[in-house]
Amino acid sequence: MKNLKMEKIKFGIQLTILMLAFPVLFVTEIKQADEDMKKINWKNRNSWKQRNLQPAKH
């Protein structure tokens, strides 16, 4: 009986750790993707500014 109780406790702890780990991993991935998008947008914005600095052809 004691052994079964310990197994249930171990399973509960493992399940809790997994339930806590997935949201943390998800948030980390979202932050990384957000940073990558900001870098891409910043590069595009800079290239757009450089194109606008050239004199217009009439």
Biopython code that builds the backbone (N, CA, C, O; Angstrom):
import numpy as np
from Bio.PDB.StructureBuilder import StructureBuilder

atoms = [
    (1, "MET", "N", (0.829, -1.202, 0.000)),
    (1, "MET", "CA", (0.000, 0.000, 0.000)),
    (1, "MET", "C", (0.864, 1.252, 0.000)),
    (1, "MET", "O", (0.580, 2.220, -0.706)),
    (2, "LYS", "N", (1.932, 1.218, 0.811)),
    (2, "LYS", "CA", (2.821, 2.381, 0.892)),
    (2, "LYS", "C", (3.528, 2.610, -0.444)),
    (2, "LYS", "O", (3.727, 3.748, -0.868)),
    (3, "ASN", "N", (3.904, 1.505, -1.101)),
    (3, "ASN", "CA", (4.595, 1.606, -2.382)),
    (3, "ASN", "C", (3.694, 2.234, -3.445)),
    (3, "ASN", "O", (4.151, 3.056, -4.240)),
    (4, "LEU", "N", (2.426, 1.854, -3.462)),
    (4, "LEU", "CA", (1.473, 2.410, -4.423)),
    (4, "LEU", "C", (1.275, 3.903, -4.183)),
    (4, "LEU", "O", (1.153, 4.682, -5.128)),
    (5, "LYS", "N", (1.244, 4.291, -2.920)),
    (5, "LYS", "CA", (1.067, 5.706, -2.584)),
    (5, "LYS", "C", (2.268, 6.520, -3.061)),
    (5, "LYS", "O", (2.111, 7.625, -3.582)),
    (6, "MET", "N", (3.472, 5.965, -2.879)),
    (6, "MET", "CA", (4.680, 6.657, -3.332)),
    (6, "MET", "C", (4.690, 6.792, -4.856)),
    (6, "MET", "O", (5.108, 7.820, -5.388)),
    (7, "GLU", "N", (4.228, 5.752, -5.556)),
    (7, "GLU", "CA", (4.167, 5.808, -7.018)),
    (7, "GLU", "C", (3.202, 6.899, -7.474)),
    (7, "GLU", "O", (3.484, 7.620, -8.431)),
    (8, "LYS", "N", (2.070, 7.020, -6.792)),
    (8, "LYS", "CA", (1.101, 8.062, -7.143)),
    (8, "LYS", "C", (1.681, 9.446, -6.889)),
    (8, "LYS", "O", (1.463, 10.370, -7.672)),
    (9, "ILE", "N", (2.420, 9.586, -5.793)),
    (9, "ILE", "CA", (3.041, 10.879, -5.479)),
    (9, "ILE", "C", (4.092, 11.222, -6.534)),
    (9, "ILE", "O", (4.152, 12.359, -7.001)),
    (10, "LYS", "N", (4.917, 10.251, -6.911)),
    (10, "LYS", "CA", (5.928, 10.475, -7.948)),
    (10, "LYS", "C", (5.272, 10.882, -9.263)),
    (10, "LYS", "O", (5.718, 11.813, -9.933)),
    (11, "PHE", "N", (4.202, 10.167, -9.622)),
    (11, "PHE", "CA", (3.500, 10.476, -10.866)),
    (11, "PHE", "C", (2.921, 11.887, -10.819)),
    (11, "PHE", "O", (2.992, 12.624, -11.803)),
    (12, "GLY", "N", (2.353, 12.259, -9.685)),
    (12, "GLY", "CA", (1.791, 13.601, -9.530)),
    (12, "GLY", "C", (2.854, 14.675, -9.662)),
    (12, "GLY", "O", (2.624, 15.710, -10.288)),
    (13, "ILE", "N", (4.015, 14.433, -9.076)),
    (13, "ILE", "CA", (5.113, 15.403, -9.161)),
    (13, "ILE", "C", (5.592, 15.527, -10.607)),
    (13, "ILE", "O", (5.802, 16.635, -11.100)),
    (14, "GLN", "N", (5.765, 14.397, -11.284)),
    (14, "GLN", "CA", (6.208, 14.424, -12.681)),
    (14, "GLN", "C", (5.195, 15.143, -13.568)),
    (14, "GLN", "O", (5.565, 15.929, -14.440)),
    (15, "LEU", "N", (3.919, 14.864, -13.336)),
    (15, "LEU", "CA", (2.871, 15.513, -14.118)),
    (15, "LEU", "C", (2.867, 17.019, -13.881)),
    (15, "LEU", "O", (2.705, 17.801, -14.818)),
    (16, "THR", "N", (3.047, 17.419, -12.631)),
    (16, "THR", "CA", (3.084, 18.846, -12.303)),
    (16, "THR", "C", (4.264, 19.528, -12.984)),
    (16, "THR", "O", (4.123, 20.623, -13.530)),
    (17, "ILE", "N", (5.421, 18.883, -12.953)),
    (17, "ILE", "CA", (6.613, 19.459, -13.592)),
    (17, "ILE", "C", (6.386, 19.625, -15.092)),
    (17, "ILE", "O", (6.741, 20.656, -15.665)),
    (18, "LEU", "N", (5.798, 18.618, -15.726)),
    (18, "LEU", "CA", (5.520, 18.727, -17.163)),
    (18, "LEU", "C", (4.521, 19.835, -17.455)),
    (18, "LEU", "O", (4.681, 20.583, -18.419)),
    (19, "MET", "N", (3.495, 19.940, -16.627)),
    (19, "MET", "CA", (2.482, 20.978, -16.841)),
    (19, "MET", "C", (3.080, 22.369, -16.678)),
    (19, "MET", "O", (2.660, 23.304, -17.358)),
    (20, "LEU", "N", (4.045, 22.515, -15.796)),
    (20, "LEU", "CA", (4.700, 23.809, -15.604)),
    (20, "LEU", "C", (5.749, 24.074, -16.684)),
    (20, "LEU", "O", (5.985, 25.227, -17.045)),
    (21, "ALA", "N", (6.370, 23.032, -17.194)),
    (21, "ALA", "CA", (7.455, 23.204, -18.165)),
    (21, "ALA", "C", (6.939, 23.658, -19.529)),
    (21, "ALA", "O", (7.570, 24.496, -20.172)),
    (22, "PHE", "N", (5.822, 23.131, -19.974)),
    (22, "PHE", "CA", (5.343, 23.472, -21.315)),
    (22, "PHE", "C", (5.001, 24.943, -21.476)),
    (22, "PHE", "O", (5.396, 25.528, -22.484)),
    (23, "PRO", "N", (4.289, 25.582, -20.545)),
    (23, "PRO", "CA", (4.047, 27.026, -20.716)),
    (23, "PRO", "C", (5.335, 27.840, -20.716)),
    (23, "PRO", "O", (5.442, 28.824, -21.448)),
    (24, "VAL", "N", (6.309, 27.445, -19.909)),
    (24, "VAL", "CA", (7.585, 28.164, -19.876)),
    (24, "VAL", "C", (8.280, 28.043, -21.230)),
    (24, "VAL", "O", (8.794, 29.031, -21.754)),
    (25, "LEU", "N", (8.297, 26.848, -21.792)),
    (25, "LEU", "CA", (8.904, 26.658, -23.110)),
    (25, "LEU", "C", (8.153, 27.444, -24.175)),
    (25, "LEU", "O", (8.768, 28.031, -25.065)),
    (26, "PHE", "N", (6.828, 27.457, -24.086)),
    (26, "PHE", "CA", (6.016, 28.183, -25.059)),
    (26, "PHE", "C", (6.316, 29.675, -25.002)),
    (26, "PHE", "O", (6.502, 30.313, -26.039)),
    (27, "VAL", "N", (6.363, 30.235, -23.791)),
    (27, "VAL", "CA", (6.637, 31.670, -23.634)),
    (27, "VAL", "C", (8.033, 31.999, -24.150)),
    (27, "VAL", "O", (8.230, 33.029, -24.794)),
    (28, "THR", "N", (8.998, 31.136, -23.872)),
    (28, "THR", "CA", (10.365, 31.353, -24.350)),
    (28, "THR", "C", (10.409, 31.379, -25.878)),
    (28, "THR", "O", (11.063, 32.240, -26.467)),
    (29, "GLU", "N", (9.717, 30.442, -26.514)),
    (29, "GLU", "CA", (9.688, 30.407, -27.979)),
    (29, "GLU", "C", (9.021, 31.652, -28.550)),
    (29, "GLU", "O", (9.483, 32.202, -29.549)),
    (30, "ILE", "N", (7.936, 32.097, -27.920)),
    (30, "ILE", "CA", (7.231, 33.285, -28.403)),
    (30, "ILE", "C", (8.129, 34.515, -28.285)),
    (30, "ILE", "O", (8.174, 35.340, -29.198)),
    (31, "LYS", "N", (8.842, 34.641, -27.166)),
    (31, "LYS", "CA", (9.745, 35.788, -26.993)),
    (31, "LYS", "C", (10.849, 35.775, -28.043)),
    (31, "LYS", "O", (11.196, 36.818, -28.599)),
    (32, "GLN", "N", (11.398, 34.599, -28.313)),
    (32, "GLN", "CA", (12.462, 34.483, -29.312)),
    (32, "GLN", "C", (11.943, 34.863, -30.695)),
    (32, "GLN", "O", (12.614, 35.575, -31.442)),
    (33, "ALA", "N", (10.753, 34.388, -31.029)),
    (33, "ALA", "CA", (10.167, 34.723, -32.330)),
    (33, "ALA", "C", (9.878, 36.218, -32.423)),
    (33, "ALA", "O", (10.057, 36.823, -33.480)),
    (34, "ASP", "N", (9.433, 36.812, -31.324)),
    (34, "ASP", "CA", (9.145, 38.245, -31.306)),
    (34, "ASP", "C", (10.424, 39.054, -31.529)),
    (34, "ASP", "O", (10.424, 40.035, -32.273)),
    (35, "GLU", "N", (11.510, 38.636, -30.882)),
    (35, "GLU", "CA", (12.793, 39.325, -31.070)),
    (35, "GLU", "C", (13.267, 39.190, -32.518)),
    (35, "GLU", "O", (13.770, 40.150, -33.102)),
    (36, "ASP", "N", (13.107, 38.006, -33.091)),
    (36, "ASP", "CA", (13.505, 37.803, -34.488)),
    (36, "ASP", "C", (12.692, 38.693, -35.419)),
    (36, "ASP", "O", (13.236, 39.270, -36.361)),
    (37, "MET", "N", (11.401, 38.807, -35.163)),
    (37, "MET", "CA", (10.555, 39.663, -36.001)),
    (37, "MET", "C", (10.965, 41.126, -35.868)),
    (37, "MET", "O", (10.965, 41.862, -36.854)),
    (38, "LYS", "N", (11.314, 41.551, -34.656)),
    (38, "LYS", "CA", (11.752, 42.935, -34.463)),
    (38, "LYS", "C", (13.037, 43.202, -35.240)),
    (38, "LYS", "O", (13.191, 44.269, -35.835)),
    (39, "LYS", "N", (13.959, 42.239, -35.238)),
    (39, "LYS", "CA", (15.205, 42.403, -35.996)),
    (39, "LYS", "C", (14.914, 42.516, -37.487)),
    (39, "LYS", "O", (15.487, 43.364, -38.172)),
    (40, "ILE", "N", (14.030, 41.670, -37.984)),
    (40, "ILE", "CA", (13.691, 41.701, -39.411)),
    (40, "ILE", "C", (13.027, 43.025, -39.756)),
    (40, "ILE", "O", (13.369, 43.645, -40.764)),
    (41, "ASN", "N", (12.085, 43.465, -38.933)),
    (41, "ASN", "CA", (11.396, 44.730, -39.194)),
    (41, "ASN", "C", (12.364, 45.898, -39.136)),
    (41, "ASN", "O", (12.247, 46.833, -39.928)),
    (42, "TRP", "N", (13.317, 45.863, -38.216)),
    (42, "TRP", "CA", (14.295, 46.946, -38.093)),
    (42, "TRP", "C", (15.161, 47.006, -39.346)),
    (42, "TRP", "O", (15.446, 48.091, -39.852)),
    (43, "LYS", "N", (15.582, 45.845, -39.850)),
    (43, "LYS", "CA", (16.388, 45.812, -41.076)),
    (43, "LYS", "C", (15.589, 46.372, -42.245)),
    (43, "LYS", "O", (16.118, 47.155, -43.035)),
    (44, "ASN", "N", (14.334, 45.986, -42.366)),
    (44, "ASN", "CA", (13.497, 46.475, -43.465)),
    (44, "ASN", "C", (13.278, 47.970, -43.348)),
    (44, "ASN", "O", (13.280, 48.679, -44.355)),
    (45, "ARG", "N", (13.091, 48.457, -42.132)),
    (45, "ARG", "CA", (12.865, 49.887, -41.917)),
    (45, "ARG", "C", (14.107, 50.673, -42.327)),
    (45, "ARG", "O", (13.997, 51.719, -42.967)),
    (46, "ASN", "N", (15.288, 50.175, -41.960)),
    (46, "ASN", "CA", (16.524, 50.873, -42.319)),
    (46, "ASN", "C", (16.728, 50.893, -43.828)),
    (46, "ASN", "O", (17.134, 51.918, -44.376)),
    (47, "SER", "N", (16.460, 49.804, -44.500)),
    (47, "SER", "CA", (16.637, 49.783, -45.955)),
    (47, "SER", "C", (15.623, 50.717, -46.616)),
    (47, "SER", "O", (15.935, 51.336, -47.633)),
    (48, "TRP", "N", (14.418, 50.828, -46.057)),
    (48, "TRP", "CA", (13.407, 51.740, -46.594)),
    (48, "TRP", "C", (13.864, 53.184, -46.442)),
    (48, "TRP", "O", (13.676, 53.993, -47.351)),
    (49, "LYS", "N", (14.464, 53.515, -45.298)),
    (49, "LYS", "CA", (14.970, 54.878, -45.080)),
    (49, "LYS", "C", (16.094, 55.190, -46.064)),
    (49, "LYS", "O", (16.154, 56.295, -46.604)),
    (50, "GLN", "N", (16.973, 54.241, -46.298)),
    (50, "GLN", "CA", (18.076, 54.471, -47.227)),
    (50, "GLN", "C", (17.558, 54.702, -48.642)),
    (50, "GLN", "O", (18.099, 55.534, -49.371)),
    (51, "ARG", "N", (16.534, 53.987, -49.030)),
    (51, "ARG", "CA", (15.963, 54.182, -50.368)),
    (51, "ARG", "C", (15.321, 55.559, -50.488)),
    (51, "ARG", "O", (15.377, 56.173, -51.554)),
    (52, "ASN", "N", (14.712, 56.052, -49.416)),
    (52, "ASN", "CA", (14.053, 57.357, -49.460)),
    (52, "ASN", "C", (15.052, 58.509, -49.422)),
    (52, "ASN", "O", (14.711, 59.629, -49.804)),
    (53, "LEU", "N", (16.274, 58.257, -48.971)),
    (53, "LEU", "CA", (17.274, 59.317, -48.920)),
    (53, "LEU", "C", (17.822, 59.642, -50.308)),
    (53, "LEU", "O", (18.392, 60.715, -50.508)),
    (54, "GLN", "N", (17.661, 58.743, -51.256)),
    (54, "GLN", "CA", (18.162, 59.001, -52.604)),
    (54, "GLN", "C", (17.289, 60.064, -53.275)),
    (54, "GLN", "O", (16.071, 60.071, -53.092)),
    (55, "PRO", "N", (17.904, 60.958, -54.050)),
    (55, "PRO", "CA", (17.113, 62.009, -54.708)),
    (55, "PRO", "C", (16.134, 61.417, -55.718)),
    (55, "PRO", "O", (16.433, 60.432, -56.392)),
    (56, "ALA", "N", (14.988, 62.023, -55.804)),
    (56, "ALA", "CA", (13.954, 61.548, -56.727)),
    (56, "ALA", "C", (14.349, 61.876, -58.159)),
    (56, "ALA", "O", (14.912, 62.938, -58.422)),
    (57, "LYS", "N", (14.057, 60.974, -59.080)),
    (57, "LYS", "CA", (14.358, 61.193, -60.503)),
    (57, "LYS", "C", (13.139, 61.829, -61.157)),
    (57, "LYS", "O", (12.022, 61.329, -61.026)),
    (58, "HIS", "N", (13.362, 62.936, -61.864)),
    (58, "HIS", "CA", (12.248, 63.632, -62.537)),
    (58, "HIS", "C", (12.346, 63.424, -64.015)),
    (58, "HIS", "O", (11.508, 63.924, -64.765)),
]
sb = StructureBuilder()
sb.init_structure("model")
sb.init_model(0)
sb.init_chain("A")
sb.init_seg("    ")
for serial, (resi, resn, name, xyz) in enumerate(atoms, 1):
    if name == "N":
        sb.init_residue(resn, " ", resi, " ")
    sb.init_atom(name, np.array(xyz, "f"), 0.0, 1.0, " ", f" {name:<3s}", serial, name[0])
structure = sb.get_structure()
